[in-house]
Each structure stands twice: as structure tokens, then as C-alpha cells.
């Protein structure tokens, strides 16, 4: 195996894990417990479990569900499933019973790795014919299947905010390419250690950190969940050199009392933001306070995470843009699906080795999301003359007031400019006069005295009467998906 990051990785996860196991290098440290997992140990355990899965009669490419939070057992289960040539079906623990039941049924998984904390949920929602694996189930080993780069490897379900979740299928090749795009964009090297705080049942946690470490030959510091109070201490104890988070985490850290230690600050090369747009004022304030550069990026489940990234310093980071394509071709599409003129708004489309294979059991949705070999992201944006993309909104989230398109992000940015705002999202309400009207929801820092009238005046002064929200609702926390991304489309229903 030649570790050349100049081109997309070839082979399978099994090939890469075998190659990484040739030595005594650390794969993962568990910052909460102090435990360590070597690449060699990870490979050996994954190989043994894979042989047990084969011995159960599970077919090559068949779904095996993984119902685990971040941790040693869940990580080994993922690698074992991939190593054996099965389809790792990641169950979103934050999705709720109905979505978990749907994923288990739709995937066709007959067997599941189930963490003890999820046993009751699994027992209540698992369809007939799906059962939790027990230690004794894996005692009979069988020869492993031959695995090809084009074989199914990963099944991960979208959040399903506009209908039933869609099952995104990635191959061995596209899954590895998801780690590769991260490695090349951030110049990841064997001496780098990423902080895995996002759940690995989400594409960011799995591809950016887990696959990024496999492809780059680095390592991970992993924790079970995000804690604002423990974040910097865990970074320090885990000796992490970079981290990948979402904007809501960045905002909570900014409004928290804790600061990184001198040693953690000196070790960190960068932080990475993904999954939704990062407000300009939040990014600037974070970097000013903590002295850690934030690299804004953009990715999708359908692209094994990253498609766009800003360069590392001293490269040009354009605040407010998720950057340029790394390992992908990026296009802005006009309404007729042709390339839009540079600088004009259209739908962001991508092609590259990390693009998904298909939506499981859904050929119509698969066909609709592709225009030739270009995957349509559903995001609106424009590209400047340097190739940097600026995201202006989601097609499905646009507020159409009196026939005029209003991008919710523009309103979010103004709300985040207020020092007391921790979370913010504008959304549409039905309106008899205009078709839709603008409202917003916010969460504020503890002890804040800001009131609705203050925020309404701020928005009117910055945006004008037409775009400003008519109401601002105060919530203790805005609804979020598994990655921490605010689910804007749920707000109208929730309120």
C-alpha cells in the first residue's frame, strides 16, 4: 500500500487498516478514560469480529446496524463491519424511536451491534427479524469475503426534515475518499491527532475524523459526547492538534467560561467548522478570544462529508465562505442545470470520488439528485473569481415573501452579531397577505437581559422592514440534528 495523498485512495478499508497495523502506532486515545487503542489491535479485533459475522451467514454487502454512541466498542464494530465487506448501517441515536425503527426496517439489517445504553430503545423499536448481536454469536469464524473498492460499505440516513429519511449508500472507495478530501485540505500528517467529539453515526464524525485519521495515518482523541465545560481539558488530555465541530458548538464555547490551556493552545493547529454556515461575527469573536484559527468547510452525507474548505493559514481564508473544492469539482448551476455565469446565484453541484453511490431502494430520488455526473446539493450559492463559494441558502429553506426570495442566513447573521445570542435561526410562517412572513428563534446566554424588541430593531436597522422578522421567539435551545445543526424547518411546527 502506497500512502500517496496526491490522488484519491485506492483499495478498501480492509487494505488501509491492514497497512496501518504494520507497526505500534496509536489509532485512538479515549480522553475520558485514558485508554489507548493501537492500529494493530484495532485491525486484529476488527478482523476477528468480521470472521464471526461471516460465520453467522451474513451475506457480503448486507446491512449490519450499529447502534452505538462514540466509544471503543462502537468504533471497533464499525471497522469490523467494513473489514468484513458488510454495509455498516449507522443508526442515529438522536433521531427518535420512529426514525430508528424506520432505518432498521428500511436497511434490511438482520443483526445489530447494540450498546448497553441503547438496549431498551432497540428492544422497543426493532422490527421482527432484527436482533442484537451477543458475544456468543460471533464464535464460529468463516473465511472472509473478497472485498472490492466498488462494494457497498456505508449506509447512513439523512435527517428527514422534509419527509422520510433517505438512506445514502457509500462504497468502500467513496468512504475512503471522504477521509482523503479532509486530509488534503488540512494537510493532515501522521503526527496529527484529531479530536472526535461529533458522533460517528453522523457523516462528519465518521468521515472527517475517523476516515481522515485512517487515510492520513494520524490518530484520534475520542469522547462520548460534547461538553462545553470539558472541551478544552479533553483537547489537552487527548493531545489533539485539530478538531472538527459545528457552529453551535463554536458559539457555546465562545459564550462559556473555560479557555484552553497554554499547552492546548500551542498544540492546536486549527479548528474546523462544518454542517451549517458559521456566522461571520461568531468566527471572528472565537478567533480573537481563543487564538485558534477556524477553517470553515462544507459537506454533505451524500459526499462522505467535505466538498469545500478554506485553506489553512497562511492561505487566504475568506470569512463567510466555506472555501474552494478539494478533491472535488464544484459548479454553480442555473435553473436549466447548465453552469451559471461566475458570480451569479444558483444551485451548488459537485462531482468527485467521494460522491455517493445511490439512495437505497429509491431510484427516483437518486435520479433526481444527479444531473449527469453532477450531484445537486440543494444549496444555493455563488462562486467568486477565485473559486471561493459563498452559500446563500437552501432551496427548501428560502422564505418567499410577496414573491421575493429571502435567504434565512442573512437574518441569522444579523442576530448573531448581538453579543448575547448563542443560537439563531430565521424561518417562514404562512401569511395570507404575502404568502410567507419572516420569523426567527433564538437562544441567549445565561444572564442576558435582551428582549424581543431589541432584536427586532437590530434587524430592521440592518435589513430593512421587508426582510426583518415580525417575531423573535426565545427558546432555551433550538432543535438540532445529530451533528448539532439547527433544524430550521422544524421551528414553525414547534412554535
Backbone torsions as a table, in degrees:
resi	resn	phi	psi	omega
1	UNK	NA	125.6	178.8
2	UNK	-103.0	120.8	-178.1
3	UNK	-89.1	80.2	-178.9
4	UNK	-112.1	107.4	-177.4
5	UNK	-82.9	3.5	178.4
6	UNK	-71.2	-21.7	179.9
7	UNK	-131.4	159.7	179.4
8	UNK	-57.0	146.4	-178.0
9	UNK	-65.6	142.5	176.7
10	UNK	-106.5	163.3	177.6
11	UNK	91.3	-154.7	-174.8
12	UNK	-126.6	169.3	175.4
13	UNK	-59.0	-36.8	177.8
14	UNK	-59.7	-45.1	179.6
15	UNK	-59.0	-45.6	-176.3
16	UNK	-71.1	-37.9	178.4
17	UNK	-68.3	-39.2	175.7
18	UNK	-59.6	-42.8	-178.7
19	UNK	-66.7	-40.3	180.0
20	UNK	-67.8	-25.3	-176.5
21	UNK	-77.4	-3.6	-178.4
22	UNK	-84.2	69.9	-178.4
23	UNK	157.7	-168.9	-177.9
24	UNK	-116.3	27.3	-176.7
25	UNK	-74.5	148.4	177.9
26	UNK	-77.7	134.2	174.0
27	UNK	-95.4	-46.2	-174.7
28	UNK	-143.9	137.9	164.2
29	UNK	-114.5	141.1	-178.5
30	UNK	-102.4	103.2	-168.4
31	UNK	-64.1	-24.1	-178.8
32	UNK	-80.3	-29.2	-175.5
33	UNK	-113.0	-18.3	-176.6
34	UNK	84.1	1.7	179.0
35	UNK	-70.5	157.3	-178.6
36	UNK	-132.2	143.8	177.8
37	UNK	-128.8	119.8	177.3
38	UNK	-80.3	154.7	175.4
39	UNK	-58.7	-39.4	-178.7
40	UNK	-64.6	-42.9	178.4
41	UNK	-65.3	-42.4	178.2
42	UNK	-59.3	-44.8	179.1
43	UNK	-63.6	-45.5	-177.3
44	UNK	-62.3	-44.0	179.7
45	UNK	-67.8	-41.7	179.0
46	UNK	-62.4	-42.0	-179.5
47	UNK	-63.7	-43.3	-179.0
48	UNK	-65.4	-44.0	-179.8
49	UNK	-67.2	-39.0	177.8
50	UNK	-59.2	-40.5	177.7
51	UNK	-64.7	-34.8	176.2
52	UNK	-68.3	-38.7	176.7
53	UNK	-64.4	-40.5	177.3
54	UNK	-63.8	-39.6	178.9
55	UNK	-64.2	-22.8	176.6
56	UNK	-75.6	-9.4	-178.6
57	UNK	88.9	14.9	176.5
58	UNK	-70.6	131.8	-175.7
59	UNK	-76.4	151.8	173.8
60	UNK	-57.3	132.7	179.7
61	UNK	81.8	-2.7	178.9
62	UNK	-74.5	146.5	179.6
63	UNK	-69.3	134.2	168.9
64	UNK	-124.6	118.8	-174.9
65	UNK	-79.3	145.5	177.8
66	UNK	-124.7	110.4	-174.4
67	UNK	-113.1	75.1	-171.5
68	UNK	-140.9	144.0	164.2
69	UNK	-78.1	178.3	174.7
70	UNK	-60.0	138.4	177.9
71	UNK	162.4	175.0	-176.1
72	UNK	-60.5	-49.4	-175.6
73	UNK	-63.2	-42.3	179.8
74	UNK	-65.7	-40.4	179.9
75	UNK	-65.4	-43.7	178.0
76	UNK	-63.4	-39.2	178.5
77	UNK	-61.3	-41.1	177.7
78	UNK	-61.1	-51.6	-178.0
79	UNK	-64.5	-36.5	178.2
80	UNK	-63.4	-42.3	179.9
81	UNK	-64.8	-44.8	178.9
82	UNK	-66.7	-41.1	-178.0
83	UNK	-61.9	-37.7	-177.4
84	UNK	-80.1	-7.1	-179.4
85	UNK	87.5	19.5	177.5
86	UNK	-97.2	172.3	-178.0
87	UNK	-99.4	106.2	-179.7
88	UNK	-68.2	113.8	-177.1
89	UNK	-104.3	103.3	-172.8
90	UNK	-83.9	121.1	-177.7
91	UNK	-97.0	122.2	-178.4
92	UNK	-75.3	106.5	-175.3
93	UNK	-69.3	-17.7	-178.7
94	UNK	-94.8	2.7	-171.6
95	UNK	-81.7	-17.1	-178.2
96	UNK	96.3	159.3	-174.0
97	UNK	-57.7	-42.2	-177.3
98	UNK	-63.2	-44.8	-178.9
99	UNK	-68.6	-36.3	177.5
100	UNK	-65.2	-45.2	178.1
101	UNK	-60.5	-41.7	179.8
102	UNK	-62.5	-45.6	-177.9
103	UNK	-63.8	-42.2	179.3
104	UNK	-63.4	-41.4	-179.5
105	UNK	-72.5	-48.2	-176.1
106	UNK	-64.2	-34.9	-177.1
107	UNK	-72.6	-22.4	-176.5
108	UNK	76.2	16.0	-178.0
109	UNK	-66.4	128.4	175.2
110	UNK	-92.8	-22.2	-177.1
111	UNK	-131.5	150.3	-179.2
112	UNK	-142.9	137.6	166.0
113	UNK	-81.4	119.7	-174.5
114	UNK	-123.7	122.0	175.9
115	UNK	-70.2	149.8	-176.2
116	UNK	-58.3	-31.3	179.8
117	UNK	-73.3	-13.3	-178.6
118	UNK	-108.4	4.8	-173.7
119	UNK	-61.6	-43.5	-178.1
120	UNK	-66.7	-44.7	178.7
121	UNK	-59.6	-46.5	-179.7
122	UNK	-60.7	-44.9	-178.7
123	UNK	-61.3	-32.9	-177.2
124	UNK	-79.2	-27.1	-171.5
125	UNK	-116.9	-14.5	-175.4
126	UNK	-62.4	130.5	177.7
127	UNK	-68.4	160.4	177.3
128	UNK	-59.2	132.4	-179.2
129	UNK	99.3	-6.4	175.8
130	UNK	-111.3	125.3	-178.1
131	UNK	-134.3	155.3	179.5
132	UNK	-76.3	137.0	177.5
133	UNK	-73.0	138.4	174.2
134	UNK	-111.7	159.2	-177.0
135	UNK	-55.4	-38.2	-178.3
136	UNK	-69.7	-16.3	-179.1
137	UNK	-69.4	-20.8	-168.9
138	UNK	-107.2	18.8	-175.8
139	UNK	-80.0	-26.6	-179.3
140	UNK	-91.2	111.9	-177.1
141	UNK	-94.2	150.6	176.3
142	UNK	-136.7	156.5	178.5
143	UNK	-57.7	139.2	-178.3
144	UNK	-69.7	151.8	174.2
145	UNK	-70.1	153.4	166.6
146	UNK	-71.8	133.9	-176.9
147	UNK	-117.1	135.0	179.8
148	UNK	-110.9	157.8	-179.7
149	UNK	-60.8	-30.2	-176.8
150	UNK	-87.0	-0.6	-178.8
151	UNK	-73.1	150.8	174.9
152	UNK	-58.7	139.0	-179.8
153	UNK	-129.8	-38.8	-171.5
154	UNK	-134.8	139.0	170.5
155	UNK	-127.9	118.6	-178.2
156	UNK	-134.6	133.5	-174.5
157	UNK	-93.9	139.0	176.5
158	UNK	-70.0	170.3	-173.8
159	UNK	-70.8	-21.7	174.8
160	UNK	68.2	34.3	-178.5
161	UNK	-73.8	-16.0	-179.1
162	UNK	-119.8	23.6	-179.3
163	UNK	149.7	-165.4	178.5
164	UNK	-61.5	140.3	176.5
165	UNK	-59.5	145.6	176.2
166	UNK	-102.8	138.6	-179.3
167	UNK	-89.9	109.1	-178.0
168	UNK	-85.3	123.6	-179.6
169	UNK	-103.1	124.5	172.8
170	UNK	-113.2	147.9	176.1
171	UNK	-89.4	171.2	173.4
172	UNK	-53.9	-41.7	-177.4
173	UNK	-67.8	-49.2	-177.2
174	UNK	-69.5	-29.4	176.4
175	UNK	-65.5	-46.4	176.1
176	UNK	-62.0	-38.8	-179.8
177	UNK	-64.4	-28.5	175.8
178	UNK	-63.5	-38.2	174.6
179	UNK	-71.7	-32.8	-178.4
180	UNK	-67.5	-42.2	179.8
181	UNK	-60.4	-36.7	176.3
182	UNK	-67.1	-45.0	-176.9
183	UNK	-62.5	-41.8	-177.9
184	UNK	-75.0	-35.9	-179.9
185	UNK	-66.7	-37.3	-173.9
186	UNK	-106.6	9.4	177.3
187	UNK	51.6	48.9	-179.4
188	UNK	-72.3	136.2	-178.2
189	UNK	-126.4	167.8	-179.5
190	UNK	-56.4	-27.2	-179.0
191	UNK	-81.2	-4.7	-179.5
192	UNK	-84.1	145.8	176.0
193	UNK	-131.4	116.1	179.1
194	UNK	-84.3	149.1	176.7
195	UNK	-96.2	111.4	-177.3
196	UNK	-94.4	92.4	-179.5
197	UNK	-107.7	-20.1	176.8
198	UNK	-82.5	148.8	-176.7
199	UNK	-65.6	139.9	-179.1
200	UNK	-79.4	-2.8	169.6
201	UNK	-83.9	4.4	171.5
202	UNK	-111.4	149.5	-171.5
203	UNK	-62.8	-32.1	179.5
204	UNK	-65.5	-52.0	-179.7
205	UNK	-61.0	-40.9	-175.5
206	UNK	-74.3	-48.4	-173.3
207	UNK	-86.6	-45.2	-176.1
208	UNK	-65.9	-49.6	-175.8
209	UNK	-90.9	-52.8	-174.9
210	UNK	-68.9	-55.1	179.3
211	UNK	-70.0	-31.3	177.0
212	UNK	-61.3	-39.8	177.9
213	UNK	-69.1	-40.6	179.8
214	UNK	-61.4	-47.2	-175.6
215	UNK	-71.3	-38.9	-176.8
216	UNK	-83.7	-16.7	-177.0
217	UNK	81.4	13.5	178.1
218	UNK	-86.5	-149.6	-177.8
219	UNK	-148.3	176.1	-178.1
220	UNK	-126.4	149.7	160.4
221	UNK	-110.6	119.3	-173.0
222	UNK	-115.7	139.8	172.6
223	UNK	-127.9	162.3	-174.7
224	UNK	-73.1	-32.2	-178.6
225	UNK	-163.2	165.0	178.5
226	UNK	-74.5	136.4	172.0
227	UNK	-136.1	117.9	-178.8
228	UNK	-61.1	-37.3	-178.2
229	UNK	-73.1	-25.4	-176.6
230	UNK	-104.9	-8.2	-170.0
231	UNK	-52.9	-54.0	-174.4
232	UNK	-69.8	-35.7	177.5
233	UNK	-65.7	-39.1	178.5
234	UNK	-68.1	-36.8	174.2
235	UNK	-58.1	-44.6	-177.6
236	UNK	-68.5	-49.0	-179.0
237	UNK	-63.6	-34.7	-179.8
238	UNK	-83.4	-4.6	179.9
239	UNK	55.0	42.0	-179.4
240	UNK	-75.5	144.2	176.9
241	UNK	-105.0	-10.5	176.7
242	UNK	-159.6	161.5	177.6
243	UNK	-142.7	154.0	176.5
244	UNK	-122.1	121.9	-178.1
245	UNK	-137.5	-171.6	178.7
246	UNK	-120.0	162.9	-175.4
247	UNK	-56.3	-34.7	179.7
248	UNK	-64.7	-35.3	176.4
249	UNK	-66.7	-43.8	178.3
250	UNK	-58.5	-42.1	179.7
251	UNK	-66.0	-41.9	179.8
252	UNK	-66.7	-37.9	176.5
253	UNK	-64.8	-40.0	-179.4
254	UNK	-63.0	-35.4	-178.1
255	UNK	-93.1	2.7	178.0
256	UNK	-89.0	171.0	-176.4
257	UNK	-87.7	-24.1	-172.9
258	UNK	-76.6	147.5	174.5
259	UNK	-125.6	154.4	176.5
260	UNK	-68.5	149.1	175.9
261	UNK	-68.9	167.2	178.0
262	UNK	-61.1	-40.1	-178.8
263	UNK	-69.0	-40.3	179.0
264	UNK	-66.0	-41.7	-179.9
265	UNK	-64.2	-38.4	-178.8
266	UNK	-70.9	-32.0	-176.7
267	UNK	-79.8	-32.8	-174.6
268	UNK	-69.7	125.7	174.7
269	UNK	-83.8	-38.6	-177.7
270	UNK	-169.4	163.0	165.8
271	UNK	-113.8	156.9	-173.5
272	UNK	-127.6	133.4	179.4
273	UNK	-116.4	136.6	-178.4
274	UNK	-153.9	-179.6	174.8
275	UNK	83.8	-29.8	172.9
276	UNK	-160.0	168.4	-174.8
277	UNK	-65.3	139.2	177.1
278	UNK	-96.9	123.9	-179.8
279	UNK	-62.9	138.2	-176.9
280	UNK	-57.8	-46.3	-177.8
281	UNK	-65.4	-34.4	178.3
282	UNK	-66.8	-44.2	179.6
283	UNK	-62.7	-46.0	-178.8
284	UNK	-62.7	-43.8	-179.3
285	UNK	-66.6	-38.5	179.2
286	UNK	-63.0	-48.5	-178.7
287	UNK	-65.2	-35.8	179.3
288	UNK	-66.3	-42.3	-177.1
289	UNK	-75.3	-46.0	-169.8
290	UNK	-100.1	-16.5	179.5
291	UNK	70.9	21.3	179.2
292	UNK	-112.6	119.7	179.2
293	UNK	-66.7	137.7	177.2
294	UNK	-105.4	125.4	178.5
295	UNK	-99.4	109.9	178.2
296	UNK	-79.8	138.4	-176.9
297	UNK	-136.4	177.1	174.9
298	UNK	-145.8	140.0	177.6
299	UNK	-156.6	172.4	-179.9
300	UNK	-139.0	159.3	170.6
301	UNK	-58.9	-39.0	-176.6
302	UNK	-69.0	-12.9	180.0
303	UNK	-118.9	25.8	-179.5
304	UNK	49.7	42.8	179.7
305	UNK	85.2	-120.4	-157.8
306	UNK	-63.9	135.2	167.2
307	UNK	-121.7	-29.2	-178.0
308	UNK	-128.9	146.4	174.2
309	UNK	-155.1	146.0	167.7
310	UNK	-75.1	151.4	176.2
311	UNK	-67.9	158.4	171.7
312	UNK	-70.2	152.8	170.4
313	UNK	-58.3	140.9	11.5
314	UNK	-91.7	15.0	175.7
315	UNK	-61.5	165.3	-176.6
316	UNK	-77.1	113.1	170.8
317	UNK	-98.2	122.9	178.0
318	UNK	-99.4	106.0	-178.0
319	UNK	-62.6	130.6	-176.6
320	UNK	99.4	-7.9	177.2
321	UNK	-117.6	140.0	172.4
322	UNK	-79.7	5.9	168.7
323	UNK	101.7	-149.7	-174.7
324	UNK	-119.4	168.0	-179.3
325	UNK	-74.1	134.2	172.1
326	UNK	-121.4	113.3	-178.6
327	UNK	77.6	2.2	-179.8
328	UNK	-131.1	154.4	166.0
329	UNK	-95.9	134.2	-178.5
330	UNK	-117.8	138.3	178.8
331	UNK	-138.3	144.9	169.8
332	UNK	-99.2	120.6	-175.3
333	UNK	-99.9	135.1	171.8
334	UNK	-76.0	176.3	-177.9
335	UNK	-59.5	-27.8	179.4
336	UNK	-90.9	12.7	176.4
337	UNK	71.1	11.8	171.5
338	UNK	-90.2	167.5	-179.4
339	UNK	-68.3	127.9	-179.9
340	UNK	-77.4	152.2	176.1
341	UNK	-58.3	145.0	-179.8
342	UNK	-57.1	130.6	178.8
343	UNK	95.9	-14.5	-180.0
344	UNK	-93.9	157.1	-176.7
345	UNK	-82.7	144.4	175.7
346	UNK	-169.5	-169.5	-179.7
347	UNK	-86.1	133.8	178.9
348	UNK	-76.3	129.5	178.4
349	UNK	-127.7	155.3	-173.9
350	UNK	-143.6	148.1	168.5
351	UNK	-140.3	147.4	-178.3
352	UNK	167.8	177.2	-175.3
353	UNK	-70.6	-14.7	-178.4
354	UNK	-94.9	4.3	-179.5
355	UNK	-74.2	143.5	-174.9
356	UNK	-59.6	162.2	174.6
357	UNK	-79.2	-48.9	-176.1
358	UNK	-174.6	170.3	164.4
359	UNK	-89.8	128.7	-175.9
360	UNK	-62.5	129.9	176.9
361	UNK	56.9	27.8	-176.6
362	UNK	-143.6	69.6	-177.6
363	UNK	-64.0	-31.3	-179.6
364	UNK	-66.3	-44.8	178.8
365	UNK	-66.3	-36.6	177.8
366	UNK	-62.0	-46.9	-178.9
367	UNK	-63.9	-37.9	-176.6
368	UNK	-70.0	-26.9	-176.6
369	UNK	-86.8	-8.5	178.3
370	UNK	-110.8	140.2	168.7
371	UNK	-120.6	94.7	-169.4
372	UNK	68.4	-127.4	176.8
373	UNK	-98.3	12.5	177.7
374	UNK	-95.2	128.0	175.0
375	UNK	-89.2	125.3	179.8
376	UNK	-83.8	122.4	-173.7
377	UNK	-82.7	-22.0	-173.7
378	UNK	83.7	-2.0	177.2
379	UNK	-96.4	143.2	176.3
380	UNK	-97.3	145.0	178.8
381	UNK	-171.3	-179.0	175.4
382	UNK	-139.2	157.4	-179.5
383	UNK	-118.3	130.9	179.6
384	UNK	-84.7	-178.9	-173.5
385	UNK	-68.4	-18.2	178.4
386	UNK	-91.4	0.9	179.5
387	UNK	89.8	3.7	177.3
388	UNK	-79.2	135.2	-179.2
389	UNK	-98.2	136.3	174.8
390	UNK	-116.2	116.8	-177.3
391	UNK	-80.8	128.9	-178.3
392	UNK	-108.3	-11.1	177.1
393	UNK	159.0	-177.5	175.0
394	UNK	-105.9	139.4	177.1
395	UNK	-54.5	-42.4	-175.9
396	UNK	-80.1	-10.9	-176.6
397	UNK	-106.5	-4.7	179.7
398	UNK	-56.6	137.3	173.1
399	UNK	-94.8	122.5	-177.6
400	UNK	-109.2	99.0	-175.7
401	UNK	-108.6	115.2	179.9
402	UNK	58.7	32.9	-180.0
403	UNK	83.7	-2.8	180.0
404	UNK	-101.1	135.3	177.8
405	UNK	-81.9	128.1	176.2
406	UNK	-120.8	124.1	179.0
407	UNK	-83.4	119.4	-179.7
408	UNK	-55.2	-32.1	-177.2
409	UNK	-59.9	-33.4	-179.4
410	UNK	-61.4	-36.9	179.0
411	UNK	-75.8	-40.3	176.5
412	UNK	-54.1	-45.8	-177.0
413	UNK	-57.7	-42.3	-179.5
414	UNK	-66.4	-43.0	179.4
415	UNK	-63.4	-40.6	179.6
416	UNK	-67.9	-17.6	178.6
417	UNK	-70.8	-16.0	175.2
418	UNK	-79.6	131.6	-172.7
419	UNK	-62.1	-21.6	-175.4
420	UNK	-91.1	-6.5	-174.4
421	UNK	-86.3	123.3	177.7
422	UNK	-97.5	-39.8	178.2
423	UNK	-137.5	143.9	-179.6
424	UNK	-153.0	144.8	175.0
425	UNK	-158.5	127.2	173.3
426	UNK	-89.7	152.5	-178.6
427	UNK	-154.5	169.8	-177.1
428	UNK	-97.5	143.8	170.2
429	UNK	-121.3	143.5	174.2
430	UNK	-60.4	144.0	-176.9
431	UNK	-145.6	127.1	-177.7
432	UNK	-65.5	-32.5	-175.8
433	UNK	-81.7	-45.1	-173.1
434	UNK	-110.4	-1.2	-174.4
435	UNK	89.1	-53.9	172.8
436	UNK	-140.9	149.9	173.9
437	UNK	-123.8	165.7	-176.4
438	UNK	-98.6	130.1	168.6
439	UNK	-132.9	171.2	179.9
440	UNK	-147.0	159.6	174.5
441	UNK	-130.3	144.8	-179.1
442	UNK	-138.6	156.2	165.3
443	UNK	-120.6	137.6	-174.2
444	UNK	-116.6	162.1	-179.7
445	UNK	-69.0	155.6	177.2
446	UNK	-59.2	136.3	178.0
447	UNK	85.4	1.2	-178.6
448	UNK	-69.7	144.7	176.8
449	UNK	-109.7	7.6	-178.0
450	UNK	-65.6	141.8	179.7
451	UNK	-122.7	169.0	-175.8
452	UNK	-55.9	-42.9	-177.0
453	UNK	-59.2	-36.8	179.1
454	UNK	-60.8	-43.5	-176.7
455	UNK	-74.8	-33.9	176.5
456	UNK	-64.0	-41.6	178.0
457	UNK	-65.7	-42.4	178.4
458	UNK	-57.1	-47.2	-177.9
459	UNK	-67.8	-41.3	179.1
460	UNK	-64.0	-38.9	179.5
461	UNK	-66.0	-36.8	-175.2
462	UNK	-90.5	-32.2	-171.2
463	UNK	-113.2	-18.8	-173.5
464	UNK	91.2	163.8	-175.0
465	UNK	-62.2	-39.0	-172.1
466	UNK	-66.5	-43.3	-177.1
467	UNK	-86.6	-18.8	-175.9
468	UNK	-67.9	145.6	177.9
469	UNK	-67.1	148.9	176.4
470	UNK	-84.9	-25.9	177.3
471	UNK	-137.6	147.8	169.5
472	UNK	-125.8	117.2	-177.9
473	UNK	-94.1	140.1	178.8
474	UNK	-103.4	123.3	178.5
475	UNK	-124.9	154.4	175.6
476	UNK	-69.7	-30.1	179.2
477	UNK	-159.6	138.7	178.2
478	UNK	-84.4	148.8	-179.1
479	UNK	-64.4	139.2	-176.1
480	UNK	-135.8	157.3	172.4
481	UNK	-85.1	-173.6	-174.9
482	UNK	-65.3	-24.1	-179.2
483	UNK	-88.0	-6.9	-174.9
484	UNK	96.5	2.8	178.5
485	UNK	-73.6	130.4	179.6
486	UNK	-66.5	131.3	-178.5
487	UNK	-94.8	87.6	-173.6
488	UNK	-58.2	-40.5	-173.8
489	UNK	-69.8	-12.9	177.7
490	UNK	-87.3	-11.7	-171.7
491	UNK	-68.1	-43.0	-178.8
492	UNK	-60.2	-41.1	179.0
493	UNK	-68.2	-42.8	-177.6
494	UNK	-63.8	-36.5	-174.1
495	UNK	-95.4	NA	NA
